[in-house]
Amino acid sequence: MPGRLRGDNCEVDQIVLEGMVFSGRHGVRPAEREQAQEFTVDVELEADLVQPGRSDRVEDTVDYRRVYAIAKEIVEGESVQLIETIADRIAERVLDLDRVISVSVRISKRPASMRPIEAAAVQIRRKRV
């Protein structure tokens, strides 16, 4: 129908979680893994949000709480060397959620050894295949 929204061709709707801060033990240097440091995580995901926009039901959308829980579990979980690894693991898990078409994950930290820089960061983008 003319003038009606169609969900089947929508790839521009986004859900954005910005500034999630978690404590983790990640880094190349042993000192970075010995003492927890803060990691900031931003997640942008693309999904068709026409249905939840109409229904007003959380069951019809990507629940932000699940995305937050994924990021928290990975950052606060197993120690890794690279923030690229953290970002990739979060992206893969978010892509497993229903309705997610693509995801962008940005991870930043402010290692003491690199100050006075504001942050070291990586941003990756993954699409469902």
Buried (B, 14 or more C-beta within 10 A) or exposed (E): EEEEEEBEEBEEBEBEBEEBEBEBBBBEEEEBBEEBBEBBBBBBBBBBBBBBEEEEEEEBBBBBEEBBEBBBBBBEBEEBEEBEBBBBBBBBBBBEBEBBBBBBBBBBBBBEEEEEEEEBBBBBEBEEE
